Amino acid sequence: MNNSSNYSFNYNDKIYTVDEHGFLINPSDWDMDFAIGMAKEMDITLTDSHWKVINFIRQEFEKTGECPVIFTTCKQNNLRLRDLQMLFPLGYQRCACKIAGLSYKSGYLQYYYWDNQEKKVPVNIVEKNYLVDRLGYLINPDDWDPEWTLGKAYEMKIKLEKDHWQVINYLRNEWSSKHKIPTIYELCEHFNFTLEDLEILFPDGFHRGAVKLAGLRLK
């Protein structure tokens, strides 16, 4: 990949347009050569087990227009978290989905969950303006405060409990001390969570749920 303003990934005499993090810009440009080449960048030799996951992600995207969340992919392929980690050690989004030519942004927002029904702002949330990207992620992590999480949780129809706040505080603390977002593997290991535990807390997914509520985003 180059470092110019127009990013590209080259493999097998093919040029693919990607963003600054190597994610394919147009999912329809994906082919097997892209997957093989991107996997090699990550020191991964693709096996039948890898292709099963990659093809599932692609098929779900073709059916729904969205990148499937990790819970769906693991359930439908009978994978435990450690199985996925062995196949894609850099993470689900940052490895499996990236190789499949997708990211959490792919087909992200197609409709409003509240179906145009009027929603009232909770009385304990003071009105405040935040700068967000087009997907509703906080652009500057330093602008985060608990009211941000309360407001976003309200949009997601999540009733915040102690376990939610523990995860959010962990993500915030990791970002503050290391300036990085932990992978889903690191988070689950830290809390001794299973995928099912995390899905109950954040049904929209790790990035679209927990990371977003923590005022962070995978750029």
C-alpha positions in Angstrom: 0.0 0.0 0.0 1.2 3.5 -0.7 1.1 6.6 1.5 -0.3 9.1 -1.1 -3.6 10.7 -0.8 -5.1 8.0 -3.1 -4.5 4.7 -1.4 -4.2 1.5 -3.3 -3.4 -2.1 -2.6 -1.6 -4.1 -5.3 -1.6 -7.9 -5.7 -1.2 -10.2 -8.6 -1.0 -7.3 -11.1 -4.3 -5.9 -9.8 -4.8 -2.5 -8.1 -7.5 -2.1 -5.5 -8.7 1.2 -4.1 -8.6 1.2 -0.3 -8.8 3.6 2.6 -5.8 4.7 4.7 -6.3 1.5 6.9 -6.4 -0.9 3.9 -10.1 -1.5 3.9 -11.6 -1.9 0.4 -13.5 1.2 -0.6 -16.0 -0.5 -2.9 -17.1 -4.0 -1.7 -18.0 -4.9 -5.3 -14.3 -4.7 -6.2 -13.6 -7.7 -4.0 -12.3 -10.9 -5.5 -10.3 -13.9 -4.3 -7.0 -12.3 -5.3 -7.8 -9.4 -2.9 -8.5 -11.8 -0.1 -5.3 -13.8 -0.8 -3.2 -10.7 -1.0 -4.6 -9.0 2.0 -4.2 -12.2 4.0 -0.6 -12.4 3.0 -0.1 -8.8 4.3 -1.2 -10.2 7.7 1.0 -13.3 7.4 -2.0 -15.5 7.0 -2.2 -18.4 4.5 -5.8 -19.0 3.8 -7.2 -22.5 4.4 -10.6 -24.0 3.8 -11.6 -22.9 7.3 -10.7 -19.3 6.5 -12.6 -19.4 3.3 -15.7 -20.7 5.0 -15.8 -17.6 7.2 -14.9 -15.2 4.4 -17.5 -16.6 2.0 -20.1 -16.5 4.8 -19.4 -12.8 5.4 -19.6 -12.1 1.7 -22.8 -14.0 1.3 -24.5 -12.2 4.2 -23.4 -8.9 2.7 -24.9 -9.8 -0.6 -28.2 -10.9 1.1 -28.6 -8.0 3.6 -26.4 -5.2 2.3 -24.6 -5.2 5.7 -21.4 -6.6 7.1 -22.6 -9.3 9.6 -21.7 -8.8 13.2 -19.3 -11.2 14.9 -22.1 -12.9 16.8 -23.9 -13.9 13.6 -20.8 -15.1 11.9 -19.6 -17.3 14.9 -23.1 -18.7 15.5 -23.7 -19.6 11.9 -20.3 -21.2 11.5 -20.2 -22.9 14.9 -17.1 -21.0 15.9 -16.0 -20.2 19.5 -14.2 -16.9 20.1 -10.8 -18.7 20.4 -11.5 -20.5 17.1 -12.0 -17.2 15.4 -8.9 -15.8 17.0 -6.8 -18.7 15.7 -8.0 -18.0 12.2 -8.0 -14.2 12.3 -5.6 -13.1 15.1 -5.8 -9.4 14.3 -9.6 -9.2 15.1 -12.9 -9.8 13.4 -13.3 -6.4 11.7 -9.6 -5.7 11.3 -8.8 -9.2 9.9 -11.7 -11.4 8.8 -14.0 -8.6 7.4 -11.0 -6.7 6.0 -9.9 -9.8 4.0 -13.6 -10.2 2.9 -13.5 -6.7 1.5 -15.9 -5.3 4.1 -15.9 -3.3 7.4 -18.4 -2.4 10.0 -19.2 0.6 7.9 -20.4 -1.5 5.0 -24.2 -1.0 4.6 -24.3 0.4 8.1 -27.3 2.6 8.2 -30.4 1.8 6.1 -33.2 2.8 8.3 -34.1 4.3 11.6 -34.9 1.9 14.3 -37.6 4.1 15.7 -39.5 4.1 12.4 -40.2 7.8 12.5 -42.0 7.5 15.9 -41.6 10.4 18.2 -39.0 9.8 20.9 -38.7 11.9 24.1 -35.3 12.9 25.5 -34.9 11.7 29.1 -35.2 14.5 31.5 -31.9 13.8 33.1 -29.9 14.4 29.9 -28.9 18.0 29.4 -29.0 19.1 25.8 -25.5 19.2 24.2 -24.2 19.2 20.7 -21.5 16.7 19.7 -19.6 16.5 16.4 -20.2 13.1 14.8 -19.4 11.4 11.6 -22.1 10.2 9.2 -22.6 7.0 11.1 -23.1 8.7 14.4 -19.6 8.0 15.9 -18.1 10.7 18.0 -15.3 12.3 16.0 -13.2 13.5 18.8 -12.9 10.9 21.7 -11.9 13.7 24.1 -15.4 15.2 23.7 -16.9 12.1 25.4 -18.8 12.3 28.6 -21.3 10.1 30.4 -24.2 12.0 28.8 -23.0 11.0 25.4 -23.3 7.3 26.3 -26.7 7.9 27.9 -28.0 9.6 24.7 -26.6 6.9 22.4 -27.9 4.1 24.6 -31.3 5.6 24.4 -31.1 5.6 20.6 -30.0 2.0 20.6 -32.8 1.0 23.1 -30.2 -0.2 25.6 -31.0 0.1 29.3 -27.5 0.7 30.8 -26.6 -1.5 33.7 -23.5 -1.9 35.8 -21.9 -4.4 33.3 -22.4 -1.9 30.4 -20.6 0.8 32.3 -17.7 -1.5 33.2 -17.1 -2.3 29.5 -17.4 1.3 28.5 -15.0 2.4 31.2 -12.5 -0.3 30.3 -12.6 0.9 26.6 -12.2 4.5 27.7 -9.3 3.7 30.1 -7.5 1.7 27.5 -7.9 4.5 25.0 -6.6 7.1 27.5 -3.6 5.1 28.5 -2.6 3.4 25.3 -4.4 5.4 22.6 -5.8 2.3 21.0 -9.1 0.4 21.0 -8.8 -3.1 22.4 -9.8 -6.0 20.2 -12.8 -8.0 21.0 -10.5 -10.8 22.1 -8.8 -8.5 24.6 -12.1 -7.3 26.0 -13.5 -10.7 26.4 -10.4 -12.0 28.0 -10.3 -9.1 30.4 -13.9 -9.7 31.6 -13.9 -13.4 31.0 -16.8 -12.9 28.7 -18.2 -15.3 26.1 -19.6 -14.0 22.8 -23.0 -14.7 24.2 -22.3 -12.5 27.2 -21.2 -9.6 25.0 -24.1 -10.0 22.6 -26.6 -9.7 25.5 -25.0 -6.4 26.6 -24.4 -5.0 23.1 -26.7 -6.6 20.5 -25.7 -4.2 17.8 -22.1 -5.6 17.9 -18.8 -4.8 19.4 -17.9 -1.8 17.2 -21.5 -0.6 16.5 -22.4 -1.0 20.2 -19.7 -1.0 22.8 -17.1 1.1 21.0 -19.7 3.6 19.8 -21.1 4.0 23.3 -17.6 4.6 24.6 -17.2 7.6 22.2 -14.6 5.8 20.1 -14.4 4.6 16.5 -12.2 2.4 14.4 -11.1 5.0 11.8 
